[in-house]
Amino acid sequence: MIPTLVPATPADIPELETLVNQAYRGEASRQGWTTEADLLDGTRIDAVELRQLLATPGATILTARDATGTLVACAYLHAQPPRLYLGMLSVQPTLQAKGVGKQLLQAAEQHARQHGCHLLKITVISDRTELLAWYERQGYQRTGATEPFPTATRFGVPRKPLVLLVLEKQLA
């Protein structure tokens, strides 16, 4: 599957909210391998946060749509040269492990270069060993830095204390 990649608009917010929450939380997320359902209760994102992300200077939410126009993946990209922050990489659970995430990562790298960034930064929950390994296979390296997990319950309610690991990838 080769998706069509385009920046999100405010009109995409309802679809984005559904996709991101299905990719990370609840029973729907268990159809894929990137679920956080065992670590966090509640939703991953809401329309208010998506609207704020879209309004952030230097930021975009890159969407991937299939041949029918259905939203199948997205990622938040925030260019702050020389670094681009990549977050909220979300793939529809039944399409995970089919290469869509890798295609979105490649598009994020291209976006970074176009915006004068040569370093990509991501954060991953430390307990997500399978996801950390996936990013490492894509060329990301642990920096040794950590960030606290957001305490605002709008991002979900942790079932135990969580910390975010910082990973980076240097672009050639």
Secondary structure, DSSP 4 states (H G I P E B T S, - for coil): ---EEEE--GGGHHHHHHHHHHHHSHHHHTTSS---TTTEES-S--HHHHHHHHHSTTEEEEEEE-TT--EEEEEEEEEETTEEEEEEEEE-GGGTTSSHHHHHHHHHHHHHHHTT--EEEEEEETT-HHHHHHHHHTT-EEEEEEEEPP--GGG-EESS--EEEEEEEE--
